[in-house]
Amino acid sequence: MCLSRPVPAAASLLLPLDAMPGGAARGIALAASFTSLASASGVRAQQLEPRAYSNVPVGINFLIVGYGYASGGVLPDPSLPAEDVRAQIHTVVCAYSRSLDLWGKSGQVSVVVPDVKGSVAGKLEGVPQAVDRYGLADPSLKLSVNLTGAPVLSVSEFASYQQRTLLGASLRVTAPVGQYDPAKLVNIGTNRWSLKPEIGVSQTLGHWMLEAALGATFFTDNDEYRGNKTREQAPLFATQLHAVYNFRFGMQRIENARR
């Protein structure tokens, strides 16, 4: 049983590491905060990532700090003699993102490192049990590239950029370096690699932005599951649909406050 789960309640602090003009910084912060927080909020299951494919000026760096909390029932592995399992999970995430020029295409690279504190209670073979875990979860590296509709731009050029139709792709790799003990039933890490290729499209219609994405997550085997057993998992396929409304008046007020 792994404690690293998506968090339904989350907050983040986005720190741009580069000086930018007000208009450009406003748009960059909006796009990067959506993408990075969504990536950080959970790396074990379906990630909800509005604005995952958007243009950002080349050479911009961001440091993201996020916090998430989740509680409720947990569906344990069917092979475990466990029932009535409930968990409370606190997740703190540190992430770094940089926009790139990828062979003439705009893109981003992001590194996400989650730290998890969780409490799990339930019945194991009919006997009430409770356990606490604290440590690093599996970190992930994501590389995304905009294939069409998002040219490579400098900060000054980005201030006048208007998105229309954008097609992008990404690859997320999660490494098995989180806290894991094969002798324990409840762990923070998963002790296996995962790869998630994805393709997405974004269309701007006035103040609205409509997005769709199709991805699949592939897993290696965990050869130390419950000691010396092997755990296999079939690929997970997922689609996402998003409708984003751009409150230009709100962005304008933010811009004025920063000046």
Buried (B, 14 or more C-beta within 10 A) or exposed (E): BBBBBBBEEBEBEBEBEBEBEEBBBBBBBBBBBBBBBBBBBBBBEEBBBBBBBBBBBBEBEBBBBBBBEBBEEBEBEEEBEBEEBEBBBBBBBBBBBBBBEBEEBBBBBBBBBBBBBBBBBBEBEEEEBEBEBEBBBBBBEBBBBBBEBBEBBEBEEBBEBEBEEBBBBBBBEBEBEBBBBBEEBBBBBBBBBBBBEBBBBBBBEEEEBEBEBEBEBEBBEBEBBBEEEEBEBEEBEBEBEBEBEBEEEEBEEBBEEEE
